[in-house]
Amino acid sequence: MQPPELLAPAGDMEKLKVAVLYGADAVYLGGRHFGLRAGAGNFNEEEMVEGIRFAHEKGVKVYVTVNTFMHNSDLAGLPAYLYSIRAAGADGVIVSDPGAVELVREFHPALPVHLSTQANTTNWASARFWEKQGVSRIILARELSLEEIREIRQRVGVELEVFVHGSMCISYSGRCLLSSYFTGRDANRGDCAQSCRWRYALVEETRPGEYLPLEEDERGSYILSSRDLCLVQHIPELAAAGISSFKIEGRMKSVHYVAGIVKAYREAIDACFSGGTGCGNPSAWLEEIGKVSHSEYTTGFLFGKPGASGQYYSSNINRRDYSFVGLVRGRDAQTGMAVVEQRNRFAVGDEVEILMPAGVPPLKLKISALYDEDGRSLEAAPHPRQIIKIPVQRELPEYSMLRKPV
């Protein structure tokens, strides 16, 4: 078996660079049009060219999302937008709308088409249909078991991609009306308000103000907040099932999330395909994954319908054990100190951990001193994006991250 591609989210330029440096084989990003993450930073044409150039220099591929469900008014501008993506050097486009698939094949037949998970491919007959339409990769729906994935693999020749980590939707891969109904923000046009993460109770019409808790019975769950997907312990099974690409969800997540999750999966994949007898140390990967903000984890549908184990019942939906406090921007040539951009407050005396790009283990550090850009001593770094200098005995790679326990 060949190692699967590790595909990471790139919500903006900074996250793209972090994903590349922390070990991704490929990244996916959205332009300013036709993408399903309107709240992400996204890329204009110049930024897309720059981001693709940076990735390609590191041997990393870039796929661009064009995965909204389109109306007639959208189609007029699509061919020109596809041309700009191809001219920027993208390695493929991620598409969900059947009409958009046809237009990509008509106007840019050399541009690889990856079918988005929004197309909800849940069976081999659908996969075979899309293969006949010229799709080169299918991003399978999240609602598939390992057994179902194996059968699809046996019946089609296209590449298959699955999500291995990140947020789960309460609806089939995003086909949800809650956001549109409550806020006017359409999830299928890139603007989901994540209404499923809100807290709900039942109110009977004749008893206003009496809130009834939502419960679970043998027919299913009525709590809307899904747990996060985490399949880092099941890389061998997925690879053996014929998966070509492991996808991490999260174009709207933090840069710290991208770094920690990509690094953990990079190390896990490398360990499983190193030629040894085992898969390294899963507990270490789970420890790293647990340090980013997340909901409780689940294996989703991989081993059957998750039932109660797929939902979260606590009022505290997200866990955050570490606070991301600083991003290393370089090294001061005169003093040798690390130049750090503050992201959350930290102070002299704090014990921090430094997460570094792929291949370098984390470093523990007690902050002994802080200095501003002019060399003045500080007791704390309270201002957002403030540039700080920190004495460190070794040089820290650019885009290393400082974090401290919450």
Secondary structure, DSSP 8 states (H G I E B T S, - for coil): ----EEEEE-SSHHHHHHHHHTT-SEEEEEBSSS-S-TTS--B-HHHHHHHHHHHHHTT-EEEEEE-S---HHHHTTHHHHHHHHHHHT-SEEEE--HHHHHHHHHH-TTS-EEE-GGG---SHHHHHHHHHTT-SEEE--TT--HHHHHHHHHH--SEEEEEEEE---SSGGG---HHHHHHS--GGGT----GGGS---EE-TTSTT-EE----BTTB-----B-EEE-GGGHHHHHHTT--EEEE--TTS-HHHHHHHHHHHHHHHHHHTSSSSS---HHHHHHHHTTSSB--EE-TTTTS--GGGGB--SS---B--EEEEEEEEEE-TTT--EEEEESS-EETT-EEEEE-STT---EEEE---EE-TT--EESEE-STT-EEEE--SS---TT-EEEEE-
